[in-house]
Amino acid sequence: MKPHFLMMARYNAWANLRLYKMAGALPEELYRREVGVYFKSLHETLNHLLVTDRIWMRRLTGKGSHPNKLNAIAFDDFASLQAARTSEDLRIVNYIEHLQEADIEKELDYTTLNGTPQRQPICEILAQHVHLITLSARASTFCGITNPNCFAVFRLITSSNFVGCSTGSSAGLAPFKILST
């Protein structure tokens, strides 16, 4: 299982590099424009994704800090957010690289943000986590260029004919169970 999780973590880092390159090319008003989704703008969505990764990595490693709410703005400026994203992606890859196969089968006790105690095998946590961070695996065409469909909100912001948004689920890759944050 470790090779699969490692491949997906590396893919996530690669997809994030591409996403941040595209997001960084947007005018500030488009990057921060409210588009009627839960995290309102691309900026808020990118912050949310970083926050959730930090929450899970704190649970898995016992190290690092994170805000205690999912809609927290960890970084208000794009450059700091991008640097933190790159660092967190490296942290995720390093964590998985150093796991032993036996570690993947262990159970982890943790508490959700609302204080609910949980116990779950690390393999299930990683399966859910790498599924959510790699929803961008489907290719799409944007401005005549085939790119990974990194996040629906990016397309929502930059394309007026885009309908729908990511639900965090996939017919082919349903998670073992929905994890509370």
PyMOL commands that set and color helices and strands:
alter all, ss='L'
color gray80, all
select helices_A, chain A and resi 2-24+28-31+42-61+78-98+101-105+122-133+135-137+152-158
alter helices_A, ss='H'
color red, helices_A
select strands_A, chain A and resi 107-111+117-121+139-142+145-148
alter strands_A, ss='S'
color yellow, strands_A
deselect
rebuild
show_as cartoon
